[in-house]
Amino acid sequence: MEDFWNNITKKYKTNSIKKDELILFKKLIKTFIFLQNNPKYPGLKSHEIIPLSKRYGIKVFQFYIENNKPAAGRIYWVYGPDNKDITIIGIEPHPEDKKNSGYDKVKLSDC
């Protein structure tokens, strides 16, 4: 996740970012502002994903990159490592959009 963020940020700063990456980057910035101010902001529809929490042994949450678009990408996050910290551990398409297995195919950074 850190590599992805550093890469897209570098492309943005050097004006070498592609149109679809720029759209995603702007959506991420907006979403992160909402998350920073209030992780329970209604538009994020933030909620725990039980199958991922069980797999990783820590509460894993997801929120929408876009509001009112069920097929939009999802951002996965956990609390920590310090009190009041939030760590982004993945950006994935909505798992129900993938064939079979749903959350079994979601790959996240180390929690």
Residue pairs with C-beta under 8 A, 6 or more apart in sequence:
1 88
1 89
1 90
1 91
1 108
1 109
2 109
4 91
5 88
8 17
8 21
8 24
8 25
8 28
9 25
11 17
11 18
11 21
12 22
12 25
17 25
24 65
24 73
27 65
27 66
28 65
28 75
28 91
31 44
31 63
31 64
31 65
31 75
34 41
34 43
34 44
35 41
35 44
35 46
35 63
35 77
35 86
36 86
39 46
39 61
39 63
39 86
40 46
43 64
43 67
44 63
44 64
44 67
45 63
45 64
45 67
46 61
46 62
46 63
47 61
47 62
47 63
48 59
48 60
48 61
49 60
49 61
49 62
49 76
49 103
51 102
51 103
51 104
52 60
52 62
52 76
52 103
52 106
52 108
53 59
53 60
55 103
56 78
56 108
56 111
57 111
58 78
58 80
58 111
59 78
59 79
60 76
60 77
60 78
60 89
60 108
60 111
61 76
61 77
61 78
62 74
62 75
62 76
62 77
63 74
63 75
63 77
64 72
64 73
64 74
64 75
65 72
65 73
65 74
65 75
65 91
66 72
66 73
70 94
71 93
71 94
71 97
72 94
73 91
73 92
73 93
73 94
74 91
74 92
74 93
74 94
74 95
75 88
75 90
75 91
76 88
76 89
76 90
76 91
76 92
76 106
76 108
77 86
77 87
77 88
77 89
78 86
78 87
78 89
78 111
79 85
79 86
79 87
80 87
81 87
87 111
89 108
89 109
89 110
89 111
90 106
90 107
90 108
90 109
92 106
92 107
95 102
95 103
95 105
95 106
96 102
98 105
